[in-house]
Amino acid sequence: MAQDLLKTINTLQNTAIGNCRKRIEEAAVKTKGLVGNDSHDEEIVHPNQKPSCGVTSVLKEKHGL
């Protein structure tokens, strides 16, 4: 019975590590797409858009945080 529990724990650990690696890889791909795309985004003015004043607003707008 102890071996069954250890096997189950090991399987859960491997699954959790795999999920973390997958999320890290997805985040890395996402950041590669964001780096270098800031060229002229700030110059475009949208008439219905509120001006962003704070750092948080800018991060939310540019990076979806």
C-alpha positions in Angstrom: 0.0 0.0 0.0 2.9 2.4 0.8 4.3 1.8 -2.7 1.0 2.6 -4.3 0.9 5.9 -2.4 4.4 6.8 -3.4 3.7 5.9 -7.0 0.6 8.1 -6.9 2.6 11.0 -5.3 5.3 10.6 -7.9 2.8 10.7 -10.7 1.2 13.8 -9.3 4.5 15.5 -9.0 5.5 14.7 -12.6 2.1 16.0 -13.8 2.5 19.3 -11.9 6.0 19.8 -13.1 4.9 19.1 -16.7 2.1 21.6 -16.4 4.5 24.3 -15.0 6.9 23.7 -17.8 4.1 24.0 -20.4 2.9 27.3 -18.8 6.5 28.7 -18.8 7.0 27.8 -22.4 3.7 29.4 -23.4 4.7 32.6 -21.5 8.1 32.6 -23.2 6.4 32.4 -26.6 4.0 35.2 -25.7 6.8 37.5 -24.5 8.8 36.8 -27.7 5.8 38.2 -29.6 5.6 41.3 -27.4 9.3 42.2 -27.5 10.0 44.6 -30.3 6.4 45.4 -31.1 6.4 48.8 -29.2 7.6 50.8 -32.2 4.7 53.1 -32.9 1.9 51.9 -30.7 2.0 55.1 -28.6 1.6 57.4 -31.6 -1.8 55.9 -32.6 -4.6 57.9 -31.1 -8.1 56.3 -30.7 -10.8 58.9 -30.2 -13.0 56.8 -27.8 -10.0 55.6 -25.7 -9.4 57.2 -22.3 -5.9 58.3 -21.7 -3.9 56.0 -19.5 -2.2 57.9 -16.7 -0.6 55.4 -14.4 1.9 52.6 -14.7 -0.7 50.0 -14.0 -2.9 51.3 -16.8 0.0 51.2 -19.3 1.0 47.6 -18.3 -2.6 46.5 -18.6 -3.0 48.1 -22.0 0.3 46.9 -23.5 0.8 43.5 -21.9 -2.6 42.4 -20.7 -1.7 42.2 -17.1 
